[in-house]
Amino acid sequence: MNQKNYEYLRDQLLYSGFGDSMNANLQKAMKKGQDQFTLNFKREDQGERIAAQLRFSKSKQSDMYFFNSYELKITNRASLQSIKQQFYVNGRDRFTLKEAYNLLHGRAVHKDLTNKEGERYRAWVQLDFKTVDLEGNRKFRHYHENYGFDLPRELEKFPISDLQYPDSKEYLIASLERGNRHDVTFMLEQGSRQVSLEANPKFKSVAIYDGSMRLEFVSMNLDKHGQQTAQDVQVENKQKVQVDQQPPAKQSKGKRL
């Protein structure tokens, strides 16, 4: 077994969000020397079963193994409804387990990507649940910088307490860019109010959920006092909410997959 190759793959799994629970099985599989092998990851979290099958293949020119892709499957423990998607591990353009989890819940992730010319660029990525290929995978929709969605600018439209402090503001933006649904406090004239935010690049807005995780408004629908100024747009995210038929699991600041 190539020890350096093992250490590289071990670290790759760690930084991809799979932790170190598969290290022993990874080492055993590499020692067998087969052309291909798979590793299985399982976890139960917030009423869901999270399972992933990781695929590895051996180079035809050396004893090096490569982590090629993983299929992530999320099952609602109450309804037993599930959804899955294959994520390729292609150079620097890879999604972590947490990002893939958020994508399967219909949320958008802000990523550094590579175009056909090898140039790096930033874009929001979201799964298109209307389009599924023969293998059951959904296409990715990309919203580039010139699309016009400015997350920090949208956040400034709200009386969010986190925005008062540089560190908490930076943490909030980074969390939303990873596709998290993030809890914040609105400071309103009638008192504070706990809500959850979610980046919504398709509509160039921020979606807001109340305590029961019901979609309430997008950013253009609140004035500076948090009062509604236009009609609710509870239907604009219907396709996304249909991902699991139940309100997606609530994301908190300290949660990590």
HUFEN-V828677 format. One line per field, one symbol per residue. burial: # if it has 16 or more other C-alpha atoms within 10 Angstrom, else .. A space follows every 10 residues. Layout:
BEGIN
burial->???
END
This chain:
BEGIN
burial->.....#..## ..##.#.##. ..#..##.## ......##.. .......### ##.#####.. ...####.## ######.... ...######. ...####### ########## #.#....... ..#######. ......##.. .##.....#. #..##.#### .##.....#. .##.###### ####.###.. ....###### ##.######. ....#####. ##...#.... .........# #.##...### #......
END
